[in-house]
Every structure is written in structure tokens, then in C-alpha cells.
Amino acid sequence: MRGAFLLAGWMMVVAGAGCHRGTAPGPSRPQGFEGRTLPLLASPALRLTVAGRLGTRAVPVVLDVARPLSLVSQGCFEGALPAPEGTVRAPEPAGGFRSWPVVPLPAFSVGPVASPMRTAGLSGEKACAVTLGADVLEPYALTVDPLRREVTFSASRPREAYAAEAAASDAAREVYVMELSREPLGDWPLLAARVRQGEAELTGPFVLGSREPFSRLALGPAQAQGMEPLETAANLPPRTFAVDAVELAEGVGARPLVVEAAGRWDSPSSLGRLGPDVWGRFTATLDAKGGVLVLRRPRVGAPGVAPSSAPEASPAASSGQAPATAPAPPPSSTASPPPASAPAQPPSSAPPAPPPASAPAQTSEAASPSVPAQPAPQAPASSQAPAGRQQCAGPDGTFSEEACYGLHVRREPDGSVSVSGAVYRDLSEGGRLHLEPMGADGQRLQSGCGVGLSFPATSRGLTTQHRLPWASLAQALPACHGALSTAAGFKLALFEEGRQPECPTACAFVTDSASRRTVCECQPTPLGEGVALPSRTSRSREPPPEERELEPEDPK
């Protein structure tokens, strides 16, 4: 029954409530999410949070494919809480069960879509947020474009349909069709992954998470395999692991990475959670009902070398095979993970035609068109890129260094400008994307301030998004804040190897040319905002409160 019995009582409450409560007055809104593309709320880290409205109040709406039921936080209600219409007991991905009061909702909409949801579980969060769980998201496949920071809803399809698309698509992108299994009790999606730290490896099923930006590793199984968490202050439990790689197939994943240490992960069927810090390095389609995760990214190759010879295009990676060389967890680490949790093998490594996405950096806001299927082209030997530097395929299949960088600029509802950037090749020493502020007339603004995006040493696919200027820049560099506030947009100027010294993670930076002072706004990590990847002997830190304000309470 795929977990439906767990929600049967709750679904009856929803149906009953819908019969005796009329819809709120006001203009009609379209029903259903299919075919809708919604912008994600601007954030340095990739979060699946969109704008919604609950009654007359604007609320963030979190898309959580791993949560069986939808939730509303206490912070969304002023004064007395609404009287519960019942309770529902549901399993938690980390293990155990949780009982939730079920309360009526005011009129609720997500973007332009009026939601038929009339009740939800009540969480104890103080900040107002609504979570859409599997009870609402089940019929849909969610395609997340990390550069444009958008999510597109489409109807769920069988895995075979995605594999057929992969066989007939263009040669500019790699594609990986990964099989998802379902947790036998909670019904959330599971995905096989391998985590490496030095000589230690841990392979098994992980919950596919979309709520929190960070992946989470169960402390017990990881330590049983010889992995060492980062040190913490005296008498504090381990909080994080610094791992060499998290891989979904050979060469497909993220490296290096700091992941959360889950000391209370008691699930017998999973080893933790895989978040957008791993799968968000790709244009990803999450189809839990169809049992598939599809990952797409531009092909890469070295100058004068066919991309099929590059390490990233190895046969194991192209076929989407599960990591085969790492040992399975011992029986004490996890109990009999579902056998269908390994990635599937598509018939071809050619990628499916992706949804509209931002073009490479030289055309920051144009959509990438689909192109006919063709053999993977070779990177031109006459390229001006330094020897050994990877080149990337553009939408037409031509390899160049410029195609390795993406830039997308959008105007936010409050009138501010947000900029997101991506690097589609490996960065051994980090890198900097320098930007030019543009006026409303299309001419370059003479701001007297350098501005750009900085990336740490990392594997390909890292993205970051920032408002330019961000709010706190007004105190740090008021002249630059004032000058950049007049910008109508930004264009890519150039790329430089090497990270920005003041910016340890993926960041936006502004440099005052007069004082030479540089100020950064950086992505958060499990160690805190803008904390660099540490060595395994470095001390860990408690995550900042803002990273936890949207997370449901741990099960009691």
C-alpha cells in the first residue's frame, strides 16, 4: 500500500473538513501544480522553498518529498491556536513515530495555485512556514534548476519513460537515471550512495531529502566503518563529518563536503539523508512516485580530447551504475536495506532534453534550446584555455571554457536584484567570477566597486545565489551598497583561478577600489555561515539558529 494506511485517518479528516467549509472569497486561482514553474525564494544555499499565502499572510512554503504529510507551524497563527480536528501518527525518516495535531487552515495558495489543502499537521516551529509533504507532492515530478533557482512541476512518469528520453536526447549534456526505492514503512524515497573519508567507505540507502540544504550521515554506522567526525568543544556530541566525497555513481556527486552528523538516526532502513548539497549540483528531476532521480549536467573534456575520454565520462558514471567497489555496511550499521535502492542503468549516457535553463555565462538570461541528438563532439584543439583545464559543452555541443560558467540574473518581488552563478568544471584551487553592474540603459555602471562570486576548491556543479547588494553591505561598505543599488542587472566580466581570500566558501564579494576592503556574503555550511572546509582535526560549531528555524521538531 506504499504507506497509505498510515495516512488513512488523516485523509478522512481532510475530506470531511472540505465538505463543511466553504472556500474563502476572492478571485479564483488555477488548481493543480502540473506545468507550473515557480521561483525558489532567494537564498545562498539551494532550498526548495517557494512563496505562498496563508489567509492574508505571505508564508514560505517548503517542498519536502520525504515527509508523509503536510505541516503548518504554530508561528503562522496569531493568538490562540485553532482547535485540532484530530491527530495523525506518522513515521519519521530518522526513526520512530510522531503524533501531530491536525488543524484547519485558512485559504492557502502557492504562487498562483490555489491549494485544495484544508487541514495540516501542526508543528511546534516558532517561525511561520508551511510544508508540503508527499500527500500533496506525490502526483508530481519536481525538476529543480539550481542556476535559475526554479522548480517545475510535471506529472509523474514511469522510470522507463525517462530512460527512453535519455536514449534520444542531445549530446551536450550528461544524464544519469538513478533508481529510487521506497522505505517500506514511511514510503519516502531512498537512494543508494557511497560516502568516502580516507580509507573508510560507507555504502547504502539514504533518504532523498529536499527540505534542508545539507546532507546528514548517521553517526553510528559511519563510526562503525572507521569514519571520524570533526572535533567539537568539550562535552558536546559530534556535529559534523568532513568527507572526501559523497557519490551516487562513479564520479557523480560532490567532493569534498561537510555533512551533518546525525546522532539520533535510528532508522533501520537508511544511513542518513542526501540533500541539495549533493543532488543540487545537477539539474535534477525528483519523481518519487515514478521511482527515479534524473541528473543532468553539461559534458566536459580537456582541450583536444574527446569528452568520452575524460574522467567524468567514464563508463560507470555514464551508465548510472551504483558504486560497486565500496563494501556494504555491516549488519550492526543498518538492517537489510531495500534491494531496489541502487541507481538504475539507462540504455544510453546521452541526456534527455532538459527544461529551460540559463545559458552559459556569455548569455546570462537566455534559455538553452534543445538540440538534435548527435555524437559527442571533441573539444577544439585550438582553444585558448590553459593546458589541462576542462572545457564544457554549450547548448549546441561546442566545447569552450566560457560554457563552464553560468550566470542568471532576476528581479525579485521586492524590487531587488538577485544573481546566481554556477561552475560546471572542477576547481582545484577555487575560482572567481567577476561581474559588471549594468544600468537600466544597458550601459556599464561606474560604481568604483568590484563585485563577483567566489567559489572554493570543489567538484563541478556548485551554485550560489545572492542579492546584490545584500542588506548588511549598507553598514560595511555604504558607498558600494548605494552604487550597486542602482544596478538593473549584472553581466559576466571574466573568470580567475583561485579563491577570494576573504571568502572561504561559495560567496558574493564586493571590493571598495578606494580602500581595497573586501566584504563577503557566503553560503552557510553545517559548521555555520561561511565557514571553510576544515581538516578533520578542526573544531566543529553548532549550526546557527536560522538554519534550523524551518526544520520540524525531532520526534519525541
Stockholm file with secondary structure:
# STOCKHOLM 1.0

chainA/1-556         MRGAFLLAGWMMVVAGAGCHRGTAPGPSRPQGFEGRTLPLLASPALRLTVAGRLGTRAVPVVLDVARPLSLVSQGCFEGALPAPEGTVRAPEPAGGFRSWPVVPLPAFSVGPVASPMRTAGLSGEKACAVTLGADVLEPYALTVDPLRREVTFSASRPREAYAAEAAASDAAREVYVMELSREPLGDWPLLAARVRQGEAELTGPFVLGSREPFSRLALGPAQAQGMEPLETAANLPPRTFAVDAVELAEGVGARPLVVEAAGRWDSPSSLGRLGPDVWGRFTATLDAKGGVLVLRRPRVGAPGVAPSSAPEASPAASSGQAPATAPAPPPSSTASPPPASAPAQPPSSAPPAPPPASAPAQTSEAASPSVPAQPAPQAPASSQAPAGRQQCAGPDGTFSEEACYGLHVRREPDGSVSVSGAVYRDLSEGGRLHLEPMGADGQRLQSGCGVGLSFPATSRGLTTQHRLPWASLAQALPACHGALSTAAGFKLALFEEGRQPECPTACAFVTDSASRRTVCECQPTPLGEGVALPSRTSRSREPPPEERELEPEDPK
#=GR chainA/1-556 SS CTTHHHHHHHHHHHHHHHHHSCCCSSCCCCBCCTTCEEECCCCSSCCCEEEEEETTEEEEEEECTTCSSCEEEGGGSCSSCCCCCEEEEEECTTSSEEEEEEEECCSEEETTEECCCCEEEEECCSSCCEEECHHHHTTEEEEEETTTTEEEEEECCCHHHHHHHHHTSCSSEEEEEEECEECTTTCCEEEEEEEEETTEEEEEEEEECCSSSSCEEEHHHHHHTTCCCCBCSTTCCCCEEEESEEEEETTEEESSEEEEEETTCCCSSCSEEECHHHHTTSEEEEETTTTEEEEEEECEECTTSCGGGSGGGCHHHHHTCCCCSSCCCCTTTCSCCCGGGSCCCCSCSSCCCCCSCBCBTTSTTCBCCCCCCCCCCCCCTTCCSCTTCCEEECTTSCEESGGGEEEEEEECTTSCEEEEEEECSCBSSCEEEEEEEECTTSCBCCCSEEEEEEECSBCTTEEEEEESSCTTHHHHCHHHHHHHHTCSEEEEEEEEESCCTTCCSSEEEEEETTTCCEEEEECEETTEETCCCCCTTSBCCCCCGGGTTTSCCCCC
#=GC SS_cons         CTTHHHHHHHHHHHHHHHHHSCCCSSCCCCBCCTTCEEECCCCSSCCCEEEEEETTEEEEEEECTTCSSCEEEGGGSCSSCCCCCEEEEEECTTSSEEEEEEEECCSEEETTEECCCCEEEEECCSSCCEEECHHHHTTEEEEEETTTTEEEEEECCCHHHHHHHHHTSCSSEEEEEEECEECTTTCCEEEEEEEEETTEEEEEEEEECCSSSSCEEEHHHHHHTTCCCCBCSTTCCCCEEEESEEEEETTEEESSEEEEEETTCCCSSCSEEECHHHHTTSEEEEETTTTEEEEEEECEECTTSCGGGSGGGCHHHHHTCCCCSSCCCCTTTCSCCCGGGSCCCCSCSSCCCCCSCBCBTTSTTCBCCCCCCCCCCCCCTTCCSCTTCCEEECTTSCEESGGGEEEEEEECTTSCEEEEEEECSCBSSCEEEEEEEECTTSCBCCCSEEEEEEECSBCTTEEEEEESSCTTHHHHCHHHHHHHHTCSEEEEEEEEESCCTTCCSSEEEEEETTTCCEEEEECEETTEETCCCCCTTSBCCCCCGGGTTTSCCCCC
//
